[in-house]
């Protein structure tokens, strides 16, 4: 029993290390990765490489898949682009597993020391993120070392050898076990590394190791699908397409292993074969997925029920009229409705990019109608909270109520900025048949992408009151202002040089930048709420 506790603890350390790497990389490069994903739309190779890069940085194909699905749901990328990004992410995780499995555990104390003490002294968010990632890598290597040591001790137990013998004769059972552990651990990479550790210690034989790896690949495909069961159809399509192609790949690989057993080793050691299978399988799945992307996306689309929500008729659905006498319950109801407001406001902001690109002539009207639903929810939540606040609230509940009212007011203001300011700018642009200069449009797009990214931070900060997220969001205040100042200076310079496209679009350019800055300022308010709550 003590050995099993030690093994679980080592796996926990491994998972915690992976999480540190992921969080650190998102803090250091989150905005850059999100802009990169949007700019690869429609291009197969850059899209694929983006997924690969993000997965290597985040140490998780499932996390990358869920991020890509979120981008697709928000209209930043298409379902096909998200699908190809996920395929790249799967190879990225395989490469990460190959690197992490090498015997470099001796450097783990140094990495932990550098990561911890460097993070304590750093002040810049990107630097803090890099040190946090360094700490995570050190913990991963230490976790791997502990897994190997503990697994070796477990392999010497007679009872465990008996159980292992039963598993070794049932490859399907091992595959299911690998899928289940991967799903529960929320990390196929952790399961791959655990499998390598157990195989190196002699706990798993070669065939069991290979089927454990195949199971981990299924688990990594199932996890994001389950996590997005309640999401929009657009978000689920790339994830389901990835699961389909992954199931086909694992099925074929399983049949081949059984038919040709014992498998040829091609000069590699048995300890390396599980990792090589993982890499080869993901490369094969990616090739099949890329060249048949339309087919896989079509199959996924056919199996997904289309969204039926009518955005023209948005009304509150979570405000329980019988919950006022229990303030904590009423606050929870109101918070759920506030998140609906945030979703609508975020969609409105997200739609501005495609509208500027004239990709959907009906999108401006759809976006404008969303503001009516936003106003209805705002009024309903205000009235609901006013009644709740007539009850005797604790100091904490009272502060929560005030914060919630501030949050929904900001969401309503953001909707008004889009409807009353940004959409009229796009209509003026269309009526005048004017285009921004190439440089000007790139500057506007860059500010737009940062604001869209900050929307995610703001909602997460509101949900968690995490001071780290709040500080990360607050740090972008000056970033957006500086981006606006740089763009205005460059725009004036183009006007001064006589650029006709800049002269014709001057007022539109400046008004668009100002609108995005105002939206960002409303988002920054959420950072103040979180920081005040934790001070």
C-alpha positions as CSV (number, residue, x, y, z in Angstrom):
1,X,0.0,0.0,0.0
2,X,2.8,2.4,0.9
3,X,4.4,1.8,-2.5
4,X,1.1,2.6,-4.3
5,X,0.8,5.8,-2.3
6,X,4.4,6.7,-3.3
7,X,3.5,6.0,-7.0
8,X,0.4,8.1,-6.9
9,X,2.4,10.9,-5.3
10,X,5.0,10.7,-8.0
11,X,2.3,10.8,-10.7
12,X,0.8,13.8,-8.9
13,X,4.1,15.6,-8.9
14,X,4.4,14.8,-12.6
15,X,1.0,16.3,-13.4
16,X,1.6,19.3,-11.2
17,X,4.9,20.0,-13.1
18,X,3.1,19.7,-16.5
19,X,0.5,22.2,-15.2
20,X,3.2,24.6,-14.2
21,X,4.8,24.4,-17.6
22,X,1.4,25.0,-19.3
23,X,0.5,27.9,-17.1
24,X,3.9,29.5,-17.4
25,X,3.9,29.3,-21.2
26,X,0.4,30.7,-21.4
27,X,1.5,33.6,-19.2
28,X,4.6,34.3,-21.2
29,X,3.3,33.7,-24.7
30,X,-0.5,33.4,-24.4
31,X,-1.3,36.6,-26.4
32,X,1.3,35.8,-29.1
33,X,0.0,32.3,-29.5
34,X,-3.6,33.5,-29.9
35,X,-2.7,36.1,-32.5
36,X,-0.7,33.4,-34.3
37,X,-3.6,31.1,-34.4
38,X,-5.9,33.7,-36.0
39,X,-3.3,34.6,-38.6
40,X,-2.9,31.0,-39.9
41,X,-6.6,30.8,-41.0
42,X,-6.9,29.0,-44.3
43,X,-3.2,27.9,-44.5
44,X,-2.6,24.3,-43.8
45,X,1.1,24.2,-43.0
46,X,1.2,27.3,-40.7
47,X,-1.9,26.1,-39.0
48,X,-0.4,22.6,-38.4
49,X,2.9,24.0,-37.2
50,X,1.0,26.4,-34.8
51,X,-0.8,23.5,-33.2
52,X,2.5,21.6,-32.9
53,X,4.3,24.6,-31.3
54,X,1.4,25.4,-28.9
55,X,1.3,21.7,-27.7
56,X,5.0,21.6,-27.1
57,X,4.8,24.8,-25.1
58,X,1.7,23.8,-23.1
59,X,2.7,20.1,-22.8
60,X,-0.9,19.1,-23.6
61,X,-2.6,18.2,-26.8
62,X,-6.0,18.2,-25.0
63,X,-5.4,21.7,-23.7
64,X,-4.4,22.9,-27.2
65,X,-7.5,21.2,-28.6
66,X,-9.8,22.9,-26.2
67,X,-8.2,26.3,-26.9
68,X,-8.6,25.7,-30.7
69,X,-12.3,24.8,-30.1
70,X,-12.8,28.0,-28.2
71,X,-11.3,30.0,-31.0
72,X,-13.6,28.2,-33.5
73,X,-16.6,28.9,-31.4
74,X,-15.7,32.6,-31.2
75,X,-15.3,32.8,-35.0
76,X,-11.6,33.5,-34.8
77,X,-10.8,30.4,-36.9
78,X,-12.9,27.9,-38.9
79,X,-13.7,24.3,-37.8
80,X,-11.3,22.9,-40.4
81,X,-8.5,25.2,-39.3
82,X,-9.1,24.2,-35.6
83,X,-9.1,20.5,-36.7
84,X,-5.7,20.8,-38.4
85,X,-4.4,22.7,-35.4
86,X,-5.4,19.8,-33.2
87,X,-3.6,17.3,-35.4
88,X,-0.4,19.4,-35.1
89,X,-0.9,19.5,-31.4
90,X,-1.0,15.7,-31.2
91,X,2.4,15.5,-32.8
92,X,3.7,18.3,-30.6
93,X,2.8,16.3,-27.5
94,X,4.5,13.2,-28.9
95,X,7.7,15.3,-29.4
96,X,7.4,16.6,-25.9
97,X,7.1,13.1,-24.5
98,X,10.1,12.0,-26.5
99,X,12.2,14.9,-25.1
100,X,10.9,14.5,-21.5
101,X,11.6,10.8,-21.4
102,X,15.4,11.2,-21.9
103,X,17.6,10.5,-18.9
104,X,18.2,14.1,-17.9
105,X,16.7,13.9,-14.5
106,X,20.0,14.9,-12.9
107,X,19.3,18.5,-13.9
108,X,15.9,18.6,-12.1
109,X,17.2,20.2,-8.8
110,X,18.9,22.9,-10.8
111,X,15.8,23.7,-12.9
112,X,13.6,23.7,-9.8
113,X,16.0,26.1,-8.0
114,X,16.3,28.4,-11.0
115,X,12.6,28.3,-11.6
116,X,11.5,29.0,-8.0
117,X,14.0,31.6,-7.0
118,X,13.9,33.3,-10.4
119,X,10.2,33.5,-10.3
120,X,10.3,35.0,-6.8
121,X,12.5,37.9,-7.9
122,X,11.0,38.5,-11.4
123,X,8.4,41.3,-11.9
124,X,7.7,41.2,-15.6
125,X,4.7,38.8,-16.4
126,X,6.6,37.1,-19.4
127,X,9.7,36.5,-17.3
128,X,7.6,35.1,-14.4
129,X,6.0,32.8,-16.9
130,X,9.3,31.5,-18.2
131,X,10.6,30.9,-14.7
132,X,7.4,29.1,-13.8
133,X,7.8,26.9,-16.9
134,X,11.4,26.1,-15.9
135,X,10.2,25.1,-12.4
136,X,7.6,22.9,-14.1
137,X,10.1,21.1,-16.3
138,X,12.2,20.4,-13.2
139,X,9.2,18.9,-11.4
140,X,8.3,16.8,-14.4
141,X,11.9,15.3,-14.5
142,X,11.8,14.7,-10.7
143,X,8.4,13.1,-11.0
144,X,9.7,10.8,-13.8
145,X,12.6,9.8,-11.6
146,X,10.4,9.0,-8.7
147,X,8.0,7.0,-10.9
148,X,10.8,4.9,-12.2
149,X,12.2,4.2,-8.7
150,X,8.8,3.3,-7.2
151,X,7.8,1.2,-10.3
152,X,11.0,-0.8,-10.0
153,X,10.2,-1.6,-6.3
154,X,6.6,-2.5,-7.2
155,X,7.8,-4.9,-10.0
156,X,9.6,-6.9,-7.3
157,X,6.3,-7.8,-5.6
158,X,4.9,-11.3,-6.4
159,X,1.3,-10.3,-6.1
160,X,1.8,-7.4,-8.5
161,X,3.5,-9.8,-11.0
162,X,0.4,-12.0,-10.9
163,X,-1.9,-9.1,-11.7
164,X,0.4,-7.9,-14.4
165,X,0.3,-11.3,-16.0
166,X,-3.5,-11.1,-16.3
167,X,-3.3,-7.6,-17.9
168,X,-0.5,-8.7,-20.3
169,X,-2.8,-11.3,-21.8
170,X,-5.6,-8.8,-22.4
171,X,-4.4,-6.1,-24.7
172,X,-7.8,-4.6,-25.0
173,X,-8.1,-4.2,-21.3
174,X,-4.7,-2.5,-21.2
175,X,-5.9,-0.1,-24.0
176,X,-9.0,0.8,-22.0
177,X,-6.9,1.3,-18.9
178,X,-4.6,3.7,-20.7
179,X,-7.6,5.6,-22.1
180,X,-9.2,5.8,-18.7
181,X,-6.1,7.0,-16.9
182,X,-5.4,9.6,-19.6
183,X,-8.9,10.9,-19.3
184,X,-8.8,11.1,-15.5
185,X,-5.3,12.6,-15.4
186,X,-6.3,15.2,-18.1
187,X,-3.0,14.5,-19.8
188,X,-2.0,11.9,-22.3
189,X,1.6,13.1,-22.0
190,X,1.6,12.1,-18.3
191,X,0.4,8.6,-19.2
192,X,3.0,8.2,-21.9
193,X,5.7,9.2,-19.5
194,X,4.3,7.0,-16.8
195,X,4.2,4.1,-19.3
196,X,7.8,4.7,-20.1
197,X,8.7,4.7,-16.4
198,X,6.9,1.4,-15.8
199,X,8.3,-0.2,-18.9
200,X,11.9,0.8,-17.9
201,X,11.3,-0.7,-14.5
202,X,10.1,-3.9,-16.0
203,X,6.6,-3.5,-14.6
204,X,5.0,-3.5,-18.1
205,X,6.1,-5.8,-20.9
206,X,6.4,-4.5,-24.5
207,X,3.0,-5.4,-25.7
208,X,1.3,-3.9,-22.7
209,X,3.3,-0.8,-23.0
210,X,2.3,-0.4,-26.7
211,X,-1.4,-0.8,-25.9
212,X,-1.2,1.6,-23.0
213,X,0.2,4.2,-25.4
214,X,-2.7,3.5,-27.8
215,X,-5.2,3.9,-25.0
216,X,-3.6,7.2,-24.0
217,X,-4.1,8.5,-27.5
218,X,-7.8,7.7,-27.3
219,X,-8.1,9.3,-23.9
220,X,-6.5,12.5,-25.3
221,X,-9.2,12.6,-28.0
222,X,-12.1,11.9,-25.7
223,X,-11.2,14.5,-23.0
224,X,-11.8,17.7,-25.0
225,X,-14.9,16.3,-26.6
226,X,-16.4,15.6,-23.1
227,X,-15.2,19.0,-21.8
228,X,-17.1,20.7,-24.7
229,X,-20.4,18.7,-24.6
230,X,-22.3,21.9,-23.7
231,X,-20.4,24.1,-26.1
232,X,-21.6,25.3,-29.5
233,X,-21.7,23.0,-32.5
234,X,-18.8,24.9,-34.1
235,X,-16.6,24.2,-31.0
236,X,-17.4,20.5,-31.0
237,X,-16.9,19.8,-34.7
238,X,-13.1,19.9,-34.8
239,X,-12.8,17.9,-31.6
240,X,-15.1,15.2,-32.8
241,X,-13.3,15.0,-36.1
242,X,-10.1,14.6,-34.3
243,X,-11.6,11.8,-32.1
244,X,-12.9,10.0,-35.2
245,X,-9.6,10.0,-37.1
246,X,-7.8,9.0,-33.8
247,X,-10.1,6.0,-33.2
248,X,-9.5,4.8,-36.8
249,X,-5.7,5.2,-36.3
250,X,-5.7,3.4,-33.0
251,X,-7.9,0.6,-34.4
252,X,-5.6,0.0,-37.3
253,X,-2.5,0.1,-35.1
254,X,-4.0,-2.4,-32.7
255,X,-4.8,-4.8,-35.4
256,X,-1.3,-4.5,-36.9
257,X,0.4,-5.1,-33.6
258,X,-1.6,-8.3,-32.9
259,X,-1.1,-9.6,-36.5
260,X,2.7,-9.0,-36.8
261,X,3.6,-9.8,-33.1
262,X,6.3,-9.9,-32.1
263,X,6.8,-6.5,-33.8
264,X,10.1,-5.7,-35.5
265,X,12.3,-3.4,-33.5
266,X,14.4,-1.9,-36.4
267,X,17.4,-1.7,-34.1
268,X,15.6,0.2,-31.3
269,X,15.4,-1.0,-27.7
270,X,12.2,-2.2,-26.3
271,X,12.2,0.8,-23.9
272,X,12.1,3.2,-26.9
273,X,9.4,1.4,-28.9
274,X,6.4,2.8,-27.0
275,X,7.6,6.4,-27.6
276,X,8.3,5.7,-31.2
277,X,4.8,4.1,-31.6
278,X,3.3,7.3,-30.1
279,X,5.3,9.5,-32.5
280,X,4.6,7.4,-35.7
281,X,0.9,7.0,-34.8
282,X,0.4,10.7,-34.4
283,X,2.3,11.5,-37.7
284,X,0.2,8.9,-39.5
285,X,-3.1,10.2,-38.0
286,X,-2.1,13.8,-38.9
287,X,-1.4,12.9,-42.5
288,X,-4.7,11.1,-42.9
289,X,-6.5,13.9,-41.1
290,X,-4.9,16.7,-43.2
291,X,-5.4,15.1,-46.6
292,X,-9.0,14.1,-45.7
293,X,-9.8,17.1,-43.6
294,X,-13.0,17.9,-45.5
295,X,-14.3,14.3,-45.0
296,X,-13.5,14.2,-41.3
297,X,-15.0,17.6,-40.7
298,X,-18.1,16.6,-42.7
299,X,-18.5,13.4,-40.7
300,X,-18.2,15.4,-37.5
301,X,-20.7,18.0,-38.7
302,X,-23.2,15.3,-39.6
303,X,-23.0,13.8,-36.0
304,X,-23.4,17.1,-34.2
305,X,-26.7,18.6,-33.5
306,X,-26.9,22.2,-34.8
307,X,-27.4,25.0,-32.3
308,X,-31.0,26.0,-31.9
309,X,-30.7,29.1,-29.7
310,X,-32.4,32.1,-31.2
311,X,-30.2,35.1,-30.5
312,X,-33.0,37.4,-31.5
313,X,-35.0,36.3,-28.4
314,X,-32.6,36.2,-25.4
315,X,-34.2,36.1,-22.0
316,X,-33.0,35.2,-18.5
317,X,-33.2,31.5,-17.7
318,X,-31.2,31.2,-14.4
319,X,-32.8,33.8,-12.2
320,X,-34.8,31.7,-9.7
321,X,-37.5,33.9,-8.3
322,X,-37.7,31.8,-5.1
323,X,-34.0,32.2,-4.3
324,X,-34.0,35.8,-2.9
325,X,-34.3,34.6,0.7
326,X,-31.1,32.7,0.3
327,X,-28.7,35.3,-0.9
328,X,-25.8,32.9,-1.7
329,X,-28.1,30.9,-3.9
330,X,-29.5,34.1,-5.6
331,X,-26.0,35.3,-6.2
332,X,-25.1,32.1,-7.9
333,X,-28.1,32.3,-10.1
334,X,-27.3,35.9,-11.0
335,X,-23.6,35.0,-11.7
336,X,-24.7,32.3,-14.2
337,X,-26.8,34.9,-16.0
338,X,-23.9,37.3,-15.9
339,X,-21.8,34.8,-17.7
340,X,-24.4,34.6,-20.5
341,X,-24.1,38.4,-20.8
342,X,-20.3,38.0,-21.0
343,X,-20.7,35.3,-23.8
344,X,-23.0,37.6,-25.8
345,X,-20.7,40.7,-25.3
346,X,-17.7,38.6,-26.2
347,X,-19.3,37.3,-29.4
348,X,-20.2,40.8,-30.4
349,X,-16.6,41.9,-30.0
350,X,-15.4,38.8,-31.8
351,X,-17.7,39.6,-34.8
352,X,-16.1,42.9,-35.4
353,X,-13.0,41.3,-37.0
354,X,-15.0,39.3,-39.6
355,X,-17.2,42.3,-40.3
356,X,-14.1,44.5,-41.0
357,X,-13.0,41.7,-43.4
358,X,-16.5,41.7,-45.1
359,X,-16.7,37.9,-44.7
360,X,-20.5,37.8,-44.0
361,X,-22.8,40.6,-45.2
362,X,-25.5,39.6,-42.7
363,X,-23.2,39.6,-39.7
364,X,-23.5,43.3,-38.8
365,X,-27.3,43.0,-38.4
366,X,-27.0,39.8,-36.3
367,X,-24.4,41.5,-34.1
368,X,-26.6,44.5,-33.6
369,X,-29.6,42.4,-32.6
370,X,-27.4,40.7,-29.9
371,X,-27.2,44.0,-28.1
372,X,-31.0,43.9,-27.5
373,X,-30.6,40.6,-25.8
374,X,-27.8,41.9,-23.8
375,X,-29.9,44.9,-22.6
376,X,-32.7,42.5,-21.6
377,X,-30.4,40.4,-19.5
378,X,-28.8,43.5,-17.9
379,X,-32.2,44.9,-16.8
380,X,-33.4,41.5,-15.5
381,X,-30.2,40.9,-13.5
382,X,-30.3,44.5,-12.0
383,X,-33.9,44.0,-10.8
384,X,-33.2,40.5,-9.5
385,X,-30.1,41.8,-7.6
386,X,-32.1,44.8,-6.2
387,X,-34.6,42.4,-4.7
388,X,-31.9,40.1,-3.3
389,X,-30.1,43.0,-1.7
390,X,-33.2,43.8,0.3
391,X,-32.3,40.7,2.3
392,X,-29.8,40.7,5.1
393,X,-26.5,40.0,3.4
394,X,-23.1,39.3,4.9
395,X,-20.3,41.7,4.2
396,X,-18.8,39.1,1.7
397,X,-22.2,38.6,0.0
398,X,-22.7,42.4,-0.3
399,X,-19.3,42.8,-1.9
400,X,-20.1,40.0,-4.3
401,X,-23.4,41.6,-5.3
402,X,-21.6,45.0,-5.9
403,X,-18.9,43.3,-8.0
404,X,-21.5,41.4,-10.0
405,X,-23.4,44.6,-10.8
406,X,-20.2,46.3,-11.9
407,X,-19.3,43.3,-14.1
408,X,-22.7,43.3,-15.9
409,X,-22.6,47.1,-16.3
410,X,-19.3,46.7,-18.1
411,X,-20.7,44.0,-20.3
412,X,-23.6,46.2,-21.2
413,X,-21.3,49.1,-22.0
414,X,-19.1,46.9,-24.2
415,X,-22.2,45.9,-26.1
416,X,-23.2,49.5,-26.6
417,X,-19.7,50.4,-27.8
418,X,-19.9,47.6,-30.5
419,X,-23.5,48.5,-31.5
420,X,-23.3,52.3,-31.3
421,X,-19.7,53.0,-32.2
422,X,-17.8,50.1,-34.0
423,X,-20.7,48.9,-36.2
424,X,-21.4,52.4,-37.5
425,X,-17.7,52.7,-38.4
426,X,-17.9,49.5,-40.5
427,X,-21.1,50.8,-42.2
428,X,-19.3,54.1,-43.0
429,X,-16.4,52.1,-44.4
430,X,-18.8,50.1,-46.6
431,X,-20.8,53.2,-47.7
432,X,-17.7,55.1,-48.7
433,X,-16.2,52.1,-50.3
434,X,-13.0,52.9,-48.4
435,X,-10.3,50.5,-47.3
436,X,-7.7,50.9,-44.6
437,X,-4.1,51.0,-45.6
438,X,-2.4,47.6,-45.4
439,X,-0.3,48.8,-42.4
440,X,-3.3,50.5,-40.8
441,X,-5.5,47.4,-41.0
442,X,-2.6,45.3,-39.5
443,X,-2.3,47.8,-36.6
444,X,-6.1,47.7,-36.0
445,X,-6.1,43.9,-36.1
446,X,-3.3,43.6,-33.6
447,X,-5.2,45.8,-31.1
448,X,-8.4,43.9,-31.8
449,X,-6.7,40.5,-31.1
450,X,-5.2,41.7,-27.8
451,X,-8.6,42.9,-26.7
452,X,-10.2,39.6,-27.6
453,X,-7.6,37.8,-25.6
454,X,-8.2,40.1,-22.7
455,X,-11.9,39.2,-22.7
456,X,-11.0,35.6,-21.8
457,X,-8.8,36.9,-19.0
458,X,-11.5,39.2,-17.7
459,X,-14.2,36.5,-17.6
460,X,-11.8,34.0,-15.9
461,X,-10.7,36.6,-13.4
462,X,-14.4,37.4,-12.6
463,X,-15.1,33.6,-12.1
464,X,-12.0,32.8,-9.9
465,X,-10.9,36.1,-8.4
466,X,-7.4,34.8,-9.1
467,X,-5.0,37.7,-8.4
468,X,-2.4,36.3,-10.9
469,X,-5.0,36.5,-13.7
470,X,-6.1,39.9,-12.5
471,X,-2.5,41.2,-12.6
472,X,-1.9,39.7,-16.0
473,X,-5.1,41.5,-17.2
474,X,-4.1,44.8,-15.6
475,X,-0.7,44.7,-17.1
476,X,-2.3,44.9,-20.6
477,X,-3.8,48.3,-19.8
478,X,-0.6,50.2,-20.8
479,X,0.1,47.7,-23.6
480,X,-3.1,48.6,-25.4
481,X,-2.5,52.3,-24.8
482,X,1.0,52.1,-26.2
483,X,-0.3,50.1,-29.2
484,X,-2.9,52.8,-29.9
485,X,-0.2,55.6,-29.6
486,X,2.2,53.8,-31.9
487,X,-0.6,53.2,-34.5
488,X,-1.8,56.8,-34.3
489,X,1.8,58.1,-34.8
490,X,2.3,55.7,-37.8
491,X,-1.0,56.7,-39.2
492,X,-0.2,60.4,-39.0
493,X,3.1,59.7,-40.7
494,X,1.3,58.0,-43.6
495,X,-1.0,60.9,-43.9
496,X,1.9,63.3,-44.0
497,X,3.5,61.3,-46.7
498,X,0.4,61.7,-48.9
499,X,-1.0,58.1,-48.7
500,X,-4.5,58.4,-50.1
501,X,-5.8,55.3,-48.4
502,X,-4.7,56.6,-45.0
503,X,-6.2,60.0,-45.7
504,X,-9.6,58.6,-46.8
505,X,-9.8,56.2,-43.8
506,X,-8.3,58.5,-41.2
507,X,-11.4,59.1,-39.0
508,X,-12.4,55.5,-39.3
509,X,-8.9,54.3,-38.3
510,X,-8.7,56.6,-35.2
511,X,-12.3,55.9,-34.1
512,X,-11.8,52.1,-34.4
513,X,-8.7,52.2,-32.2
514,X,-10.5,54.4,-29.6
515,X,-13.4,52.0,-29.5
516,X,-11.2,49.0,-28.8
517,X,-9.3,50.9,-26.1
518,X,-12.6,51.7,-24.4
519,X,-13.6,48.1,-24.5
520,X,-10.3,47.1,-23.0
521,X,-10.7,49.7,-20.2
522,X,-14.1,48.1,-19.2
523,X,-12.4,44.7,-19.1
524,X,-9.6,46.1,-16.9
525,X,-12.2,47.0,-14.4
526,X,-12.7,43.3,-13.7
527,X,-9.0,43.1,-12.7
528,X,-9.7,45.8,-10.1
529,X,-12.6,43.7,-8.7
530,X,-10.4,40.6,-8.4
531,X,-7.5,42.5,-6.9
532,X,-9.6,44.3,-4.4
533,X,-11.3,41.1,-3.3
534,X,-7.9,39.4,-2.5
535,X,-6.2,42.4,-1.0
